[in-house]
Amino acid sequence: MTNPSFPSDLDIASAATLRPMDEIGAQLGISPDHLEPYGRDVAKIDLAFLDEPAGRGAETAGDGAASSGGHRAKYVVVTAVTPTPLGEGKTTTSVGLAQGLQRLGRRAVVALRQPSMGPTFGIKGGAAGGGYSQVVPMERLNMHLTGDFHAITAAHNLLAAMIDNHLHHGNALGIDVRNITWRRVLDVNDRALRNVVIGLGAREDGVVRDTGFDITAASEIMVLLTLATSLQDLRKRLGRIVVGYTTEGASVTAEDLGAAGAMAAMLKDAIKPNLLQTLEGGPAIIHCGPFGNIATGTSSVTADLIAIRGSDYAITEAGFGADMGAERFFNVKCRVSGLKPDVAVIVVTVRALKSHSGNYAIRPGKPLPPGLLEENPSDVEAGLPNLRKHIEIVRRFGVQPVVAINAFPQDHESEHAVIRRYCNGIGVRTAVSRHVAEGGAGARELAEVVMEAAHEPTSFEFLYPLDLPLEQKIEAIATQIYGADGIDVAPGAAKALRDYERLGFGGLPVVIAKTHLSISSDPTLKGAPRGWRLPVREVRAAVGAGYVYAICGEMRTMPGLSATPNAQRIDVSADGNITGLS
């Protein structure tokens, strides 16, 4: 429900006066020598900045800065309860928290994913935050930015082309045409490309075979770039990509096809994080955008390393709820980065908890049920088991949780009081944040609470050791994070797990691809479901990225457009300004 008197996100962003990029970089101790301008309001950060002696250019650092005596900045991850299809505001809360910390005199930076243009033209219409807690320029952020997504798309499709070229010229590697796992990608929602036949036509047009397209955010190269720590690491990861298998069951890699070097050359600029700013002139690092359902759902490791190095508080976001985004952030991203989080902010809304009461159905593109907007603390209380479960997940990793109530205009104080009372009763800090309407001023309480929690000791630990068999890693996530009674592995998935162990992939962490609309694998189950088992129907290996992922339920890696996609509302005005983004 929108407030007609409140300006649109695009109107707010368009009215902002942006600070010069040199000033934004200076807040992180980044000299102009390490900034590569992309127009007036965006720059790339040269990774050579990470090789500079600590503290250079950051003489104005406040307390807790990474540059002061080697003391590391506080590392904050923003996650959420199980969201409704509309989302509960993790991005805008992340931005608002950074602005709130800056209002308190702390150097804070937010590191976020780049929006995919598929959802921008689909339902979302943009993903730069909201209201007075946005990253700007929002038009650049939502449309192309510095071309990283296009570079990933091109590198991915180059590898696909080299696979088919290899088949056309005799298939010396003995690739099994029926067991090629590398598809093509495009950063547009297009359901008609999910399944295609290629190679039709004359003999010189290639080998006929079934394949399909995924959205660019679902590319293994996207998550591989997210986890790469340097250009050299990126090159090695690209070479390890498994594109398929021979008729004898051996894996075939991008290195085998001679494609990895050219792919690395195409991505040499895309590996550099992008520097933008918040509406209040604080630094925002935007980099990569892996799918939250099937991949890590986080921004890049390099973005976080830069943020940690140049701030007092480095804030990043993990996709969807704590069962998905935070679990992968802890078990996958933190293993690569070596960083240990100090605080996990769990974003909750009255709307989400009411939906977990089971009394309301929220559908994208449809008006909210009228009863959802009425004052009803009992419905909020009925949805608390979902919040409880996400708090338990964060605590399982030894991280301090803070609950951020993302306040909407239609909320009632009695409903906020239910959440506060519950959190107080279990010893969890909570704050009501009004950053959308008030910017950093509306997030001061949240910032103060996060600062308190960040200075408490933590006992961070991974959920499982890497030497645990793959199936047991999947079971650990299912039972200890989701609350399942166990897992049911389909015969084909069980065979794939055995094959991956045989091929040497058993020491990789695992990711579970499932719905984000429930802690379970069934999107219709709300709250904190019990008495269910996780069905593992398929298992795939993302060896270049460095994990194995189990597919549980139906996953669409190429979304479709709705009956009235946001693309119909986006346009360019006579003076060249983009309209219709939200």
HUPE-V491762 format. One record per backbone hydrogen bond with DSSP energy under -0.5 kcal/mol. CO is the residue of the C=O (numbers start at 1). NH is the residue of the N-H. Records with the same first field share a line. If there is no record, write none. Layout:
CO->NH + NH
This chain:
2->4
3->6
8->12
9->13
10->14
11->15
13->16
16->18
20->23 + 24
21->25
22->26
23->27
24->27 + 28
25->28 + 30
26->29
29->31
31->34
32->35
34->46
35->37
36->44
40->21
42->38
43->275
44->36 + 46
46->49
47->50
48->51
49->52
53->56
55->58
58->61
62->65
65->68
67->69
68->71
74->76 + 314
75->342 + 343
76->316
77->79 + 345
78->318
79->347
80->322
84->87
89->93
90->94
91->95
92->96
93->97
94->98
95->99
96->100
97->101
98->102
99->103
100->104
101->106
102->105
106->108
107->312 + 313
109->315
110->112 + 285
111->317
112->287
116->120
117->121
118->122
119->124 + 125
121->567
122->566
125->582
128->135
129->128
130->133
133->130
134->279
136->277
137->141
138->142
139->143
140->145
143->145
144->147
147->151
148->152
149->153
150->154
151->155
152->156
153->157
154->158
155->159
156->160
157->161
158->162
159->163
160->164
161->165
162->166
163->167
164->168
165->169
166->171
167->170
171->174
174->247
175->177
176->179
177->180
179->181 + 245
181->183
184->214
186->188 + 216
188->190
190->193
191->194
193->213
196->211
198->209
202->205
203->206
209->198
211->196
212->184
214->186
215->218
216->219
217->291
219->223
220->224
221->225
222->226
223->227
224->228
226->301
230->234
231->235
232->236
233->237
234->238
235->239
236->240
237->241
238->241
239->255
241->243 + 254
243->181 + 182
244->252
245->176
246->249
250->246
252->243 + 244
253->257
254->259 + 260
255->258
259->263
260->264
261->265
262->266
263->267
264->267
265->268
267->271
269->272
273->45
274->276 + 286
275->43
276->284
277->136
278->281
282->278
283->110
284->276 + 286
285->112 + 287
286->274
287->300
288->114
291->295 + 297
293->514
297->319
298->290
300->304
301->305
302->306
303->307
304->308
305->309
306->310
308->73 + 311
311->66
312->74
313->109 + 315
314->76
315->111
316->78
317->299
319->325
321->324 + 325 + 326
322->327
324->328
325->329
326->330
327->331
328->332 + 333
329->334
332->336
333->337
334->338
339->341
342->400
343->77
344->346 + 402
345->79 + 347
346->404
347->81
348->406
349->353
350->354
351->355
352->356
354->357 + 359
355->358
360->362
361->363
363->366
369->372 + 373
370->373
371->374
376->379 + 380
377->381
378->382
379->383
380->383
381->384
383->386 + 387
384->388
385->389
386->390
387->391
388->392
389->393
390->394
391->395
392->396
393->397
394->397 + 399
395->398
397->461
398->459
400->344
401->429
402->346 + 404
403->405 + 431
404->348 + 406
405->407 + 433
408->411
412->415 + 416
413->417
414->418
415->419
416->420
417->421
418->422
419->423
420->424
421->425
422->426
423->426 + 428
424->427
429->403
431->405 + 433
433->407
434->438
435->439
436->132
438->441
439->442
440->443
441->444
442->434
443->447
444->448
445->449
446->450
447->451
448->452
449->453
450->454
451->455
452->455
453->456
465->468
469->473
470->474
471->475
472->476
473->477
474->478
475->479
476->480 + 481
477->481 + 482
478->483 + 484
486->534
487->489
488->490 + 536
490->494
491->495
492->496
493->497
494->498
495->499
496->500
497->501
498->502
499->503
500->505 + 506
501->504
505->508
509->548
511->513 + 550
512->514
513->552
521->523
522->525
524->526
532->485
533->535
534->488 + 536
535->537
536->490
538->551
540->542 + 549
541->543
542->546 + 547
546->509
547->542
548->511
549->540
550->513 + 552
551->537 + 538 + 553
553->555
554->556
555->557
557->215
559->190
562->565
565->568
566->569 + 570
571->579
573->576
577->573
579->571
